[in-house]
Amino acid sequence: MKRFIRCSSRVTVGTIKKFLSLKLKLPSSYELDVLCNGEIMGRDHTLEFIYMTRWRLHGDNTYPMVLEYRPRIDFG
């Protein structure tokens, strides 16, 4: 399996979550968090917005942008 995906800058985090859930064959009740530089991204954020506000502004980060995912942690 590839360790990266190539997609439009207009893709939202919500779409990436759906894609990952399908590729990883996760049950529908399983939630994921998508992170950039350790910060959880909102599901309506586009990749362009994340690049401009989170990735580019952190010094030596270069292209390609790296996002990570993990199981959702519910503190409530």
C-alpha positions as a printed NumPy array, in Angstrom:
array([[  0.   ,   0.   ,   0.   ],
       [  1.219,   3.515,  -0.807],
       [  2.194,   5.714,   2.094],
       [  0.943,   8.864,   0.366],
       [ -1.916,  10.15 ,  -1.73 ],
       [ -1.834,  12.817,  -4.389],
       [ -4.919,  15.   ,  -4.596],
       [ -6.244,  18.471,  -5.306],
       [ -5.559,  21.339,  -2.914],
       [ -9.345,  21.785,  -2.671],
       [ -9.874,  18.424,  -0.978],
       [-11.22 ,  18.716,   2.569],
       [-10.027,  16.85 ,   5.626],
       [-13.481,  15.216,   5.791],
       [-12.935,  13.703,   2.331],
       [ -9.5  ,  12.432,   3.347],
       [-11.025,  10.815,   6.441],
       [-13.622,   9.041,   4.293],
       [-10.936,   7.879,   1.874],
       [ -8.751,   6.506,   4.675],
       [-11.707,   4.734,   6.29 ],
       [-12.503,   2.995,   2.99 ],
       [ -8.887,   2.082,   2.212],
       [ -8.239,   0.772,   5.729],
       [-11.639,  -1.002,   5.81 ],
       [-12.588,   0.595,   9.127],
       [-16.078,   0.157,  10.608],
       [-18.382,   3.157,  10.193],
       [-18.307,   3.803,  13.95 ],
       [-14.502,   4.257,  13.894],
       [-13.414,   7.922,  13.861],
       [-10.063,   9.332,  12.736],
       [ -8.22 ,  12.562,  13.498],
       [ -6.044,  14.157,  10.805],
       [ -3.084,  16.148,  12.106],
       [ -0.612,  18.647,  10.712],
       [  2.428,  19.378,  12.899],
       [  0.654,  17.622,  15.785],
       [ -2.45 ,  19.832,  15.571],
       [ -5.852,  18.304,  14.813],
       [ -7.375,  19.701,  11.621],
       [-11.075,  20.506,  11.281],
       [-13.056,  18.41 ,   8.812],
       [-13.962,  21.436,   6.658],
       [-10.345,  22.613,   6.22 ],
       [ -9.008,  22.3  ,   2.677],
       [ -5.454,  21.184,   1.984],
       [ -4.721,  24.642,   0.581],
       [ -5.865,  26.273,   3.838],
       [ -3.753,  23.865,   5.899],
       [ -0.729,  24.505,   3.691],
       [ -1.057,  28.273,   3.971],
       [ -1.834,  28.469,   7.705],
       [ -0.163,  25.464,   9.336],
       [  2.487,  23.906,   7.12 ],
       [  4.214,  26.802,   5.343],
       [  4.555,  28.919,   8.48 ],
       [  6.564,  26.344,  10.439],
       [ 10.061,  27.186,   9.253],
       [ 11.908,  24.501,   7.304],
       [  8.82 ,  22.558,   6.16 ],
       [  8.892,  22.024,   2.426],
       [  6.81 ,  20.384,  -0.231],
       [  5.247,  17.782,  -0.032],
       [  3.003,  18.506,   2.914],
       [  2.854,  15.73 ,   5.505],
       [ -0.375,  14.951,   7.329],
       [ -0.766,  12.189,   9.889],
       [ -3.818,  10.326,  11.123],
       [ -4.721,   8.481,  14.29 ],
       [ -7.79 ,   7.075,  15.991],
       [ -9.989,   9.819,  17.457],
       [ -9.345,  10.358,  21.146],
       [-12.516,  11.255,  23.014],
       [-11.839,  13.098,  26.25 ],
       [-15.507,  13.462,  27.189]])
